[in-house]
Amino acid sequence: MNYRWTNAPKASAKTTQNLQQQLGINPTLCGLLAQRDIHDFDAAKVFFRPNLSSLHDPFLMKDMDKAVERIEKAIKNEERILIYGDYDVDGTTAVSLVHSFLKNHYPHLDTYIPDRYKEGYGVSTAGIDYAADNDISLIIALDCGIKAIDKVEYASSKGIDFIIGDHHLPGDKIPEAVAVLDPKREDCNYPFDELSGCGVGFKLVQALCKKWELPDSEWTCLLDLLAISIGADIVPINGENRVLAFYGLKLINEQPRPGIALLKDLAGKKDITMTITDVVFLLGPRINAAGRISHGHLAVELLTGEDPAVIEELSKTINDHNNERKELDGSITQSALKMIQDLDETDRYSTVVFEKDWHKGVIGIVASRLIENYYRPTVVFTESKGVLAGSARSVKGFDVYNALDSCSDILEQFGGHMYAAGMTLPVDKFQEFKDKFEEVVKSTIKPEQRTPEIEIDATVTFPELTDKFYNVLKQFAPFGPANMQPTFRTDNLSDTGFSKPVGGDGTHLRVVLKDPSSGISFTGIGFGMADKLPLLQSGKPISIAYHIEENHFNGKVTLQIRLKDIKLTEEL
């Protein structure tokens, strides 16, 4: 795929110089700090040394006092409490976190994850009926509920109260629950509004601990669950999330709960330090697979379980579901790619494909896979309950939600945000929608949005890439939105002649590149980049976009480059 390279905004020379004087580190690293709004020694200290003491008082969140008061009332009156959450990673970790805490202090608890296919996203009538049938009078809804106005009203008619703990944007009206915890409420003055759904549940636990004067160890032991939600839900890793992810990863790597330890083992990471990237691509999909293939409650049972035999069996079941999910999304992706070729639709502005037998649980993943091949807004449909169910994904800068809104007269319903959305469509309206969506995308997408972008954070030379440089750089982790792993650019390199295709199918590229001016060489790997070998063999100076990482081999640690793209320097 052809990429366009752009440069991240540069910090002012004065800011970089001031940081260099105060910190005594490489000016490139100072520029990276300034890009993250770190402009002095004190801010750098907070960034490089995350501290749990910097977490905000949970009672700063709107309605937190009401939530704590209602839970205390339920405990005093021995009411049954239902902890309810969405079926994705954020929802299941949120339920697991709150349940793990409360079960140590109160016995009359139950958990509920809605069935992805029978009930759908969010608070369901079936879930409320379950509560009524089981004499439950308080529901704590996590990672959902901020728009469940009718459902909260329905629960109230059955004598059931709601505490909502959500992180999604509210609508024009707030549900009439006992308490609505959501840092994105306009009337909420909580200092950080990018918590995950599990993060809101964590703040509720933190508030209970503060009110009950419990030691911090009551909530620090839950940070492994929170780190998984932060990574999997792709929330910004700055502010509180950076602190929580830092300590949560530490717990995952040093003392994970039994269910997480088993998932690490199945992912081949038993004794290997995991990063947020590993959480996103190894742990998150396995937890998600429970809800995609079977039922999300399996994930809660695994993450809260204590019986070794039971959780071992659960971990194997969930891992099998993940393998099935991978086979499904792989086969469906290939089918969809063939469909695009057969219909001669490779040059369209959008991708819209449909097959009635595609598995509903993986069409969102398939949409993302298709964008890796055809970089454009994509919608994948399957048939479910007599209608077409679709999942949309977008490209950088293009608002797919607005595009769907322009097609709302055809759709039955839709929801989502700028880069991802879901919808339903009458079966006989597929071609009409496909044509209309293509028309909308073609008329609104900008030319530059049709080519994937690599944003360069800094241009460096090979002599700069020392162990000292990398030892500071790795302290920028954990990486994620708002603190992405820096992408570097180096120009005028030459191939040493040792670069070659590698991998079982020869699609990857191992490179050995040299900076002629200094004589310094670096080894690197480019996954899926074997087609770039002719550029290296051209004899012309080349430029690379890449990450820096450590390579561990035979007990020896060296720096290597992870390629993102290769271009001829003369073309830039």
C-alpha positions as CSV (number, residue, x, y, z in Angstrom):
1,M,0.0,0.0,0.0
2,N,1.2,3.5,-0.8
3,Y,1.5,5.9,2.2
4,R,1.8,9.6,2.3
5,W,4.2,10.9,4.9
6,T,3.3,14.0,7.0
7,N,5.1,15.7,9.8
8,A,3.7,16.0,13.3
9,P,3.5,19.6,14.6
10,K,6.9,20.7,15.8
11,A,7.6,22.3,19.2
12,S,9.1,25.7,19.3
13,A,12.9,25.9,19.4
14,K,12.6,27.8,22.7
15,T,10.5,25.1,24.4
16,T,12.9,22.3,23.2
17,Q,15.9,24.3,24.4
18,N,14.4,24.9,27.8
19,L,13.6,21.2,28.2
20,Q,17.1,20.2,27.2
21,Q,18.6,22.6,29.7
22,Q,16.3,21.3,32.5
23,L,16.5,17.6,31.7
24,G,19.8,17.2,30.0
25,I,18.6,14.7,27.4
26,N,18.7,14.5,23.6
27,P,16.9,17.5,21.9
28,T,14.9,15.1,19.7
29,L,13.5,13.5,22.9
30,C,12.7,17.0,24.2
31,G,10.8,17.8,21.0
32,L,8.7,14.6,21.6
33,L,7.9,15.7,25.1
34,A,6.9,19.1,23.9
35,Q,4.5,17.5,21.4
36,R,2.8,15.9,24.4
37,D,2.4,19.3,26.1
38,I,5.3,18.7,28.5
39,H,7.1,21.9,28.7
40,D,9.1,21.9,32.0
41,F,10.8,19.7,34.6
42,D,7.8,19.2,36.8
43,A,5.6,18.1,33.9
44,A,8.3,15.7,32.7
45,K,8.6,14.3,36.2
46,V,4.9,13.5,36.3
47,F,5.1,12.0,32.8
48,F,8.1,9.8,33.5
49,R,7.2,8.8,37.0
50,P,3.4,8.0,37.1
51,N,2.2,8.1,40.7
52,L,-1.1,6.7,42.1
53,S,-1.2,9.7,44.4
54,S,-2.0,11.9,41.4
55,L,-5.4,10.2,40.8
56,H,-8.3,12.5,41.2
57,D,-10.8,12.4,44.1
58,P,-13.6,10.1,42.9
59,F,-16.2,12.4,44.6
60,L,-15.4,15.1,42.1
61,M,-17.6,13.1,39.7
62,K,-21.2,14.3,39.4
63,D,-23.6,12.0,41.4
64,M,-20.8,9.9,43.0
65,D,-22.1,10.8,46.5
66,K,-25.6,9.6,45.4
67,A,-24.2,6.3,44.0
68,V,-22.3,5.5,47.2
69,E,-25.3,6.4,49.4
70,R,-27.6,4.1,47.3
71,I,-25.2,1.2,47.5
72,E,-24.8,1.7,51.3
73,K,-28.6,1.7,51.6
74,A,-28.8,-1.6,49.6
75,I,-26.2,-3.2,51.9
76,K,-28.0,-2.0,55.0
77,N,-31.3,-3.3,53.8
78,E,-29.8,-6.6,52.4
79,E,-31.1,-5.8,48.9
80,R,-29.9,-7.9,46.0
81,I,-27.6,-5.9,43.6
82,L,-27.1,-6.7,39.9
83,I,-23.9,-5.6,38.2
84,Y,-24.7,-5.2,34.6
85,G,-22.3,-4.5,31.7
86,D,-21.8,-4.6,28.0
87,Y,-20.5,-7.7,26.2
88,D,-17.3,-6.2,25.0
89,V,-13.9,-6.0,26.7
90,D,-14.7,-2.7,28.4
91,G,-18.0,-4.0,29.7
92,T,-16.9,-7.4,30.9
93,T,-13.8,-6.0,32.7
94,A,-16.0,-3.3,34.3
95,V,-18.4,-5.9,35.7
96,S,-15.5,-8.1,36.8
97,L,-13.8,-5.2,38.6
98,V,-16.8,-4.0,40.5
99,H,-17.9,-7.5,41.4
100,S,-14.4,-8.5,42.5
101,F,-14.5,-5.6,44.9
102,L,-18.0,-5.8,46.2
103,K,-18.0,-9.6,46.8
104,N,-15.4,-9.1,49.5
105,H,-17.8,-6.9,51.4
106,Y,-21.4,-8.0,50.5
107,P,-22.8,-11.4,49.5
108,H,-26.1,-10.6,47.7
109,L,-24.7,-9.9,44.3
110,D,-25.3,-11.1,40.8
111,T,-23.8,-10.2,37.4
112,Y,-25.4,-9.8,34.0
113,I,-24.0,-9.5,30.5
114,P,-26.6,-9.2,27.7
115,D,-26.6,-11.7,24.8
116,R,-25.0,-9.9,21.8
117,Y,-27.4,-11.4,19.3
118,K,-30.6,-11.8,21.3
119,E,-30.5,-8.5,23.3
120,G,-28.0,-6.3,21.5
121,Y,-25.9,-3.5,23.0
122,G,-26.8,-1.7,26.2
123,V,-29.4,-2.1,28.9
124,S,-32.0,-4.6,27.7
125,T,-35.6,-5.3,28.8
126,A,-34.6,-8.9,29.2
127,G,-31.9,-7.8,31.7
128,I,-34.4,-5.8,33.7
129,D,-36.9,-8.7,33.7
130,Y,-34.2,-11.0,35.0
131,A,-33.6,-8.6,37.8
132,A,-37.3,-8.4,38.6
133,D,-37.6,-12.2,38.5
134,N,-34.7,-12.6,40.9
135,D,-35.9,-10.0,43.5
136,I,-33.1,-7.6,42.6
137,S,-33.9,-3.9,43.5
138,L,-30.6,-2.2,42.4
139,I,-28.8,-2.4,39.0
140,I,-25.4,-0.9,38.6
141,A,-25.0,-0.5,34.8
142,L,-21.4,-0.2,33.5
143,D,-20.1,0.9,30.1
144,C,-23.7,1.5,29.0
145,G,-26.9,3.2,30.1
146,I,-26.3,6.9,29.4
147,K,-29.1,6.9,26.8
148,A,-31.3,4.2,28.4
149,I,-34.0,6.6,29.3
150,D,-36.9,4.3,28.5
151,K,-35.2,1.2,30.1
152,V,-34.6,3.1,33.4
153,E,-38.2,4.2,33.4
154,Y,-39.3,0.6,32.8
155,A,-37.1,-0.6,35.7
156,S,-38.6,2.0,37.9
157,S,-42.1,0.7,37.2
158,K,-40.9,-2.6,38.6
159,G,-39.4,-1.1,41.7
160,I,-35.8,-1.3,40.5
161,D,-33.3,1.5,40.9
162,F,-30.4,2.2,38.5
163,I,-26.9,3.5,39.1
164,I,-25.4,4.2,35.7
165,G,-21.6,4.2,35.2
166,D,-20.9,5.1,31.6
167,H,-18.3,7.0,29.5
168,H,-20.2,7.6,26.3
169,L,-21.5,10.9,25.2
170,P,-25.0,11.6,26.7
171,G,-28.0,12.6,24.6
172,D,-30.1,15.7,25.2
173,K,-31.7,14.0,28.2
174,I,-30.1,12.2,31.1
175,P,-31.9,9.0,32.4
176,E,-33.8,9.5,35.7
177,A,-31.6,7.1,37.6
178,V,-30.6,7.4,41.2
179,A,-27.1,8.3,40.1
180,V,-25.6,8.9,36.6
181,L,-21.8,8.7,36.6
182,D,-20.4,9.9,33.3
183,P,-17.4,12.3,33.1
184,K,-18.7,13.4,29.7
185,R,-21.9,15.0,31.2
186,E,-21.9,18.7,30.6
187,D,-22.7,19.3,34.3
188,C,-19.9,17.1,35.5
189,N,-16.7,18.9,36.6
190,Y,-14.5,15.8,37.0
191,P,-11.0,16.8,35.8
192,F,-10.5,13.9,33.3
193,D,-13.3,12.9,30.9
194,E,-11.5,10.1,28.9
195,L,-12.0,7.3,31.3
196,S,-13.1,3.9,29.9
197,G,-16.3,2.4,31.1
198,C,-14.3,0.2,33.4
199,G,-12.5,3.3,34.6
200,V,-15.8,4.8,35.7
201,G,-16.6,1.6,37.6
202,F,-13.1,1.8,39.1
203,K,-13.8,5.4,40.4
204,L,-17.0,4.1,42.0
205,V,-14.9,1.4,43.8
206,Q,-12.4,4.0,44.8
207,A,-15.2,6.2,46.2
208,L,-16.5,3.3,48.3
209,C,-13.0,2.6,49.6
210,K,-12.6,6.2,50.6
211,K,-16.0,6.3,52.3
212,W,-15.4,3.1,54.1
213,E,-11.8,4.0,55.0
214,L,-10.4,0.9,53.4
215,P,-6.7,0.6,52.4
216,D,-5.5,1.4,48.9
217,S,-4.7,-2.3,48.4
218,E,-8.5,-2.9,48.0
219,W,-8.4,-1.1,44.6
220,T,-4.8,-1.4,43.4
221,C,-5.3,-5.2,43.0
222,L,-8.0,-4.4,40.4
223,L,-5.8,-2.4,38.1
224,D,-5.0,-5.3,35.8
225,L,-8.6,-5.4,34.7
226,L,-8.6,-1.6,34.2
227,A,-5.4,-1.7,32.1
228,I,-7.0,-4.2,29.7
229,S,-10.1,-2.0,29.3
230,I,-7.9,1.1,28.6
231,G,-6.0,-0.8,25.9
232,A,-8.9,-2.6,24.3
233,D,-11.3,0.4,24.3
234,I,-8.6,2.6,22.6
235,V,-9.1,5.5,25.0
236,P,-6.4,8.2,25.3
237,I,-3.4,7.1,27.4
238,N,-2.8,10.4,29.1
239,G,-3.9,12.0,32.4
240,E,-5.3,9.4,34.8
241,N,-5.4,6.7,32.1
242,R,-1.6,6.8,31.8
243,V,-1.2,6.3,35.5
244,L,-3.8,3.5,35.7
245,A,-2.4,1.8,32.6
246,F,1.2,2.0,33.9
247,Y,0.3,0.3,37.2
248,G,-2.2,-2.1,35.6
249,L,0.5,-3.4,33.2
250,K,2.8,-3.8,36.1
251,L,0.3,-6.0,37.8
252,I,-0.4,-8.0,34.6
253,N,3.3,-8.7,34.3
254,E,4.2,-9.3,37.9
255,Q,1.1,-10.7,39.7
256,P,-1.8,-11.2,37.3
257,R,-5.1,-12.7,38.5
258,P,-5.4,-16.4,37.6
259,G,-7.7,-15.9,34.6
260,I,-5.3,-13.3,33.0
261,A,-2.3,-15.5,33.8
262,L,-3.9,-18.3,31.8
263,L,-4.7,-16.0,28.9
264,K,-1.1,-14.8,28.9
265,D,0.1,-18.4,28.7
266,L,-2.3,-19.2,25.8
267,A,-1.1,-16.1,24.0
268,G,2.6,-17.3,24.4
269,K,3.4,-14.5,26.8
270,K,3.7,-16.5,30.1
271,D,7.1,-15.2,31.1
272,I,7.4,-12.2,28.7
273,T,6.7,-8.6,29.7
274,M,3.5,-7.5,28.0
275,T,2.9,-4.0,26.6
276,I,-0.4,-2.2,25.9
277,T,0.0,-3.4,22.3
278,D,0.1,-7.0,23.6
279,V,-3.1,-6.2,25.6
280,V,-4.8,-4.8,22.5
281,F,-3.9,-7.6,20.1
282,L,-3.5,-10.7,22.4
283,L,-5.6,-10.3,25.5
284,G,-8.4,-8.1,24.2
285,P,-9.5,-10.3,21.3
286,R,-9.6,-13.4,23.4
287,I,-11.9,-11.7,26.0
288,N,-14.0,-10.2,23.2
289,A,-14.3,-13.6,21.5
290,A,-16.5,-14.9,24.3
291,G,-19.2,-12.4,23.4
292,R,-18.7,-12.7,19.6
293,I,-18.9,-16.5,19.4
294,S,-20.7,-17.5,22.6
295,H,-21.6,-15.3,25.5
296,G,-19.8,-12.4,27.3
297,H,-20.5,-13.9,30.7
298,L,-17.8,-16.5,30.0
299,A,-15.3,-13.7,30.2
300,V,-16.6,-12.4,33.5
301,E,-16.5,-16.0,35.0
302,L,-12.8,-16.3,33.8
303,L,-11.8,-12.9,35.1
304,T,-13.4,-13.3,38.5
305,G,-13.0,-17.0,39.0
306,E,-10.8,-18.6,41.7
307,D,-11.2,-22.3,41.2
308,P,-8.1,-23.4,39.2
309,A,-9.8,-26.3,37.3
310,V,-12.8,-24.1,36.4
311,I,-10.9,-21.1,35.1
312,E,-8.4,-23.3,33.2
313,E,-11.3,-24.9,31.3
314,L,-12.9,-21.4,30.8
315,S,-9.6,-20.1,29.4
316,K,-9.3,-23.0,26.9
317,T,-12.9,-22.5,25.8
318,I,-12.4,-18.7,25.3
319,N,-9.1,-19.4,23.4
320,D,-11.0,-21.9,21.2
321,H,-13.6,-19.2,20.5
322,N,-10.9,-16.8,19.6
323,N,-9.4,-19.3,17.2
324,E,-12.8,-19.8,15.7
325,R,-13.2,-16.0,15.4
326,K,-9.9,-15.7,13.6
327,E,-10.9,-18.4,11.1
328,L,-14.2,-16.7,10.6
329,D,-12.9,-13.3,10.0
330,G,-10.1,-14.6,7.8
331,S,-12.4,-16.6,5.5
332,I,-15.0,-13.8,5.4
333,T,-12.4,-11.3,4.5
334,Q,-11.1,-13.4,1.6
335,S,-14.7,-13.9,0.4
336,A,-15.3,-10.1,0.6
337,L,-12.0,-9.3,-1.3
338,K,-13.0,-11.8,-4.0
339,M,-16.4,-10.2,-4.2
340,I,-14.8,-6.7,-4.7
341,Q,-12.6,-8.1,-7.5
342,D,-15.4,-10.0,-9.2
343,L,-17.7,-7.0,-9.2
344,D,-14.9,-4.8,-10.5
345,E,-15.2,-2.4,-7.6
346,T,-11.5,-1.9,-6.7
347,D,-11.6,1.8,-7.7
348,R,-14.7,2.9,-5.9
349,Y,-14.7,5.6,-3.2
350,S,-16.3,3.2,-0.7
351,T,-16.7,-0.5,0.0
352,V,-20.2,-2.0,0.7
353,V,-20.5,-5.8,0.7
354,F,-23.1,-8.2,1.8
355,E,-23.5,-12.0,2.2
356,K,-26.4,-13.4,4.2
357,D,-24.4,-16.2,5.9
358,W,-21.5,-14.1,7.2
359,H,-21.2,-14.3,11.0
360,K,-22.6,-11.1,12.7
361,G,-20.0,-11.2,15.4
362,V,-17.0,-10.6,13.1
363,I,-18.3,-8.2,10.4
364,G,-16.7,-5.2,12.2
365,I,-13.3,-6.9,12.2
366,V,-13.8,-7.8,8.5
367,A,-14.6,-4.1,7.7
368,S,-11.2,-3.1,9.3
369,R,-9.4,-5.9,7.4
370,L,-10.9,-4.7,4.1
371,I,-9.6,-1.1,4.7
372,E,-6.1,-2.6,5.0
373,N,-6.5,-3.7,1.4
374,Y,-8.8,-0.9,0.0
375,Y,-8.3,2.3,2.0
376,R,-11.8,3.8,2.0
377,P,-14.9,3.9,4.2
378,T,-16.3,0.4,4.4
379,V,-19.6,-1.2,5.4
380,V,-20.0,-5.0,5.8
381,F,-23.5,-6.5,6.0
382,T,-25.0,-9.8,7.0
383,E,-28.6,-11.0,7.4
384,S,-30.0,-11.2,10.9
385,K,-33.6,-11.6,12.0
386,G,-35.0,-10.7,8.6
387,V,-33.0,-7.5,8.2
388,L,-29.5,-6.6,7.1
389,A,-27.1,-5.9,10.1
390,G,-24.1,-3.8,9.1
391,S,-20.9,-2.6,10.6
392,A,-19.0,0.4,9.3
393,R,-15.4,1.5,9.7
394,S,-13.7,4.6,8.4
395,V,-10.4,6.1,7.4
396,K,-8.5,8.9,9.1
397,G,-10.4,12.2,9.0
398,F,-13.6,10.9,7.4
399,D,-16.8,10.9,9.5
400,V,-18.6,7.7,8.6
401,Y,-21.4,8.6,11.1
402,N,-22.2,11.7,9.2
403,A,-22.2,9.7,5.9
404,L,-24.7,7.3,7.4
405,D,-26.8,10.2,8.6
406,S,-27.0,11.3,4.9
407,C,-28.4,7.8,4.2
408,S,-30.8,7.7,7.2
409,D,-33.9,7.8,5.0
410,I,-32.9,4.3,3.8
411,L,-31.7,2.8,7.0
412,E,-33.9,1.4,9.7
413,Q,-31.6,2.6,12.5
414,F,-27.9,3.4,13.0
415,G,-25.6,4.6,15.8
416,G,-21.9,5.0,16.5
417,H,-19.2,7.7,16.0
418,M,-16.8,9.1,13.5
419,Y,-14.8,6.0,12.8
420,A,-17.1,3.1,13.6
421,A,-20.9,2.6,13.5
422,G,-23.6,-0.1,13.3
423,M,-26.9,-0.1,11.4
424,T,-29.8,-2.1,10.2
425,L,-31.3,-2.0,6.7
426,P,-34.3,-3.6,5.0
427,V,-33.1,-6.5,2.8
428,D,-34.6,-5.0,-0.3
429,K,-32.8,-1.7,0.2
430,F,-29.2,-3.0,0.0
431,Q,-28.4,-1.7,-3.5
432,E,-30.1,1.6,-2.9
433,F,-28.0,2.1,0.2
434,K,-24.8,1.0,-1.6
435,D,-25.4,3.5,-4.3
436,K,-26.3,6.3,-2.0
437,F,-23.4,5.7,0.4
438,E,-20.9,5.7,-2.5
439,E,-22.4,9.0,-3.8
440,V,-22.1,10.6,-0.3
441,V,-18.5,9.4,0.2
442,K,-17.5,10.5,-3.3
443,S,-18.9,14.0,-2.8
444,T,-17.5,14.6,0.7
445,I,-14.2,12.7,1.1
446,K,-11.1,14.8,0.6
447,P,-8.4,13.6,-1.8
448,E,-5.8,13.2,0.9
449,Q,-8.2,11.0,3.0
450,R,-8.0,8.4,0.2
451,T,-4.3,7.6,1.0
452,P,-3.2,6.2,4.3
453,E,-1.0,8.5,6.3
454,I,2.2,7.9,8.3
455,E,2.8,10.8,10.7
456,I,6.5,11.4,11.3
457,D,7.3,12.6,14.9
458,A,10.9,13.4,14.3
459,T,13.7,13.0,11.7
460,V,16.8,11.5,13.2
461,T,20.2,10.1,12.1
462,F,21.5,6.7,13.0
463,P,24.2,8.1,15.2
464,E,21.5,9.5,17.5
465,L,20.0,6.0,18.1
466,T,22.1,5.1,21.1
467,D,21.2,2.9,24.1
468,K,21.0,6.1,26.2
469,F,18.5,7.5,23.7
470,Y,16.4,4.4,23.8
471,N,16.5,4.0,27.6
472,V,14.8,7.4,27.8
473,L,12.4,6.7,24.9
474,K,11.0,3.5,26.4
475,Q,10.0,5.5,29.5
476,F,7.4,7.2,27.3
477,A,5.4,4.0,27.5
478,P,2.7,2.9,27.9
479,F,1.8,4.0,24.4
480,G,-1.6,4.6,22.9
481,P,-3.9,7.4,21.7
482,A,-2.6,10.8,22.8
483,N,0.8,9.1,23.4
484,M,1.5,7.0,20.4
485,Q,4.8,5.2,20.0
486,P,7.0,7.8,18.1
487,T,7.6,7.2,14.4
488,F,11.0,8.3,13.2
489,R,12.3,9.1,9.7
490,T,15.9,8.7,8.5
491,D,17.0,9.8,5.0
492,N,19.9,9.0,2.6
493,L,20.5,5.4,3.8
494,S,21.9,2.6,1.7
495,D,21.3,-1.1,1.6
496,T,24.3,-3.2,2.7
497,G,23.3,-6.0,0.3
498,F,22.1,-8.3,3.2
499,S,18.4,-7.3,3.0
500,K,16.2,-10.2,2.0
501,P,12.6,-11.6,2.1
502,V,11.9,-13.7,5.1
503,G,9.0,-15.7,6.7
504,G,7.3,-18.9,5.6
505,D,5.7,-17.2,2.6
506,G,8.5,-14.7,1.9
507,T,6.2,-11.7,2.4
508,H,8.3,-10.0,5.2
509,L,11.5,-8.0,4.7
510,R,14.6,-8.2,6.9
511,V,16.9,-5.2,6.2
512,V,20.4,-4.2,7.1
513,L,20.7,-0.5,6.3
514,K,23.7,1.8,6.6
515,D,24.2,5.5,7.1
516,P,27.1,6.2,4.6
517,S,28.1,9.4,6.4
518,S,28.8,7.7,9.8
519,G,29.2,4.0,8.8
520,I,26.6,3.0,11.4
521,S,24.2,0.1,10.4
522,F,21.0,-1.1,11.8
523,T,19.1,-4.3,11.3
524,G,15.3,-4.2,11.0
525,I,12.1,-6.0,10.0
526,G,9.2,-4.9,7.8
527,F,6.2,-7.1,8.1
528,G,4.4,-7.6,4.8
529,M,7.0,-5.4,3.1
530,A,9.0,-7.8,0.9
531,D,7.6,-5.9,-2.2
532,K,9.8,-3.0,-1.2
533,L,13.1,-5.0,-1.8
534,P,13.5,-3.5,-5.4
535,L,13.8,-0.1,-3.8
536,L,16.7,-1.3,-1.7
537,Q,18.3,-2.9,-4.7
538,S,18.0,0.2,-6.9
539,G,21.2,1.6,-5.5
540,K,19.6,4.9,-4.8
541,P,19.5,6.6,-1.3
542,I,16.4,5.5,0.6
543,S,14.3,7.0,3.4
544,I,12.6,4.9,6.1
545,A,9.7,5.5,8.5
546,Y,10.0,3.3,11.6
547,H,9.8,2.6,15.3
548,I,12.8,1.7,17.4
549,E,12.6,-1.4,19.5
550,E,14.7,-3.9,21.4
551,N,15.6,-7.3,19.9
552,H,16.2,-10.1,22.5
553,F,18.1,-13.1,21.0
554,N,20.3,-15.7,22.8
555,G,20.4,-13.5,25.9
556,K,21.7,-10.5,24.0
557,V,19.7,-7.3,23.7
558,T,20.2,-5.0,20.7
559,L,18.3,-2.1,19.1
560,Q,16.6,-2.7,15.9
561,I,14.1,-0.8,13.6
562,R,10.5,-1.9,12.9
563,L,9.8,-0.5,9.5
564,K,6.5,1.2,8.6
565,D,7.5,2.3,5.1
566,I,10.3,2.7,2.6
567,K,10.7,5.4,-0.1
568,L,13.4,6.7,-2.3
569,T,14.8,9.9,-0.7
570,E,14.6,11.7,-4.0
571,E,10.8,11.2,-4.1
572,L,10.2,13.0,-0.8
